[in-house]
Amino acid sequence: MNIQQLEYIVAIDNYRHFVHAAEHCNVTQPTLSMMIRKLEEELSVKIFDRTKQPIVPTAIGRQIIDQAKVILREASRMNEIAKHFNGDLSGELRIGIIPTIAPYLLPHFVNPFVTNYPEIKLHVSEMITERIIHELKLGNLDAGIIASTSEESSLQEIPLYKERFYAFVSRNTGLYAKQYILPADIEPNELWLLEEGHCFRTQIQRLCELSRNSQFGSSFSYRSGSIETLIRMVERNGGITILPEMAVMELSEERKKHIRNFRFPEPAREVCLIVNREQMKTRLIDALKTGIISFLPPEIFQKEIEMRVL
C-alpha cells in the first residue's frame, strides 16, 4: 500500500469515472486500474462496484476511502510542518473567484502579491459560487473568494471586507432626480439583473424583495454574466442596475453621475475567503488574506455607518 494508491481511490470517488480520475492524476487509465486492483487484493476487499455507472464505492470501500482522505491530509501536514519550521512560504495556491468580484479585486493585489511572495504560484479561475464550493470539496481548489455564506460545515469563511451597493440609473427613469433611493422605489420591469446562478443576483432579489418568478418585462429577455454589460444596457436602453462598491470605483466621472446611494441602512455584501477547515496550506492562505487586505483601496475600510449585509 502506498500514498499514490490512496490518491487514486479518492480521485475515483470524486469523479466516479476511471478515465476522468486517471486524467486528474496524470496517469493512464490502465495504470490507475492496475494499482487499485493491487490495493483491493492486498486488502482482500472490493473498494468499487464496477457494475454500476457511474462507479460507486462498496460499503467497505466507503470506509476505506474516508480513511484514505485522513491519511492523505496527515501526509500533507508533514510538508506544512516542515515549511513552517523553515519559514518557507512557497507552493501553489489554486483560487476560485466569482465574476462580480474578479475584475475589480484582482488588479489591486495580484502584482503586489506576486512581487512580495515570488515563491507562491497563484492559479486563479473565475467561477460561480456553487462551483467554487464543489471544487473545494473535491480538493481541486485551495481557496475561494465569494460574497455569500456557505452552509457547508466542512468549509470555513474568513472575512476580507464589506462593500456597499449602489444604484446605477438611467436619465430616463424617475430615480435619476433623487439623491437617495429606497429598494421599494425600484420598479422590477426597469431592473437589469445578472443571469441565474450568480449570488449577486440573489442578493439583489433579496434587497428588492423580488421572487425568483418576478416578471421583468414580457417583450425582451436578456441574461448576462457581466456587470459592465448591465451598465451599458442601462445607458443605451434605460432602467436601473445595482453595482457593488468596487465596481463603482472603476467608473468614469461621467458614469458616476448615474450613481445613487441607498438610504440608511445601506445594503452591502461581505466578501470572504472560503477554505476547507482541514486544509494544509494555512501559511499560504494567511499570506493571501494579508495580501488582499493590504492592497485594497482605503475607501473600502472607511465605513462608520451601519450597513445591511445581504
Order of alpha helices (4+ residues) and beta strands (2+ residues): alpha-alpha-alpha-beta-beta-alpha-beta-alpha-beta-alpha-beta-beta-beta-alpha-alpha-beta-alpha-alpha-beta-beta-alpha-beta
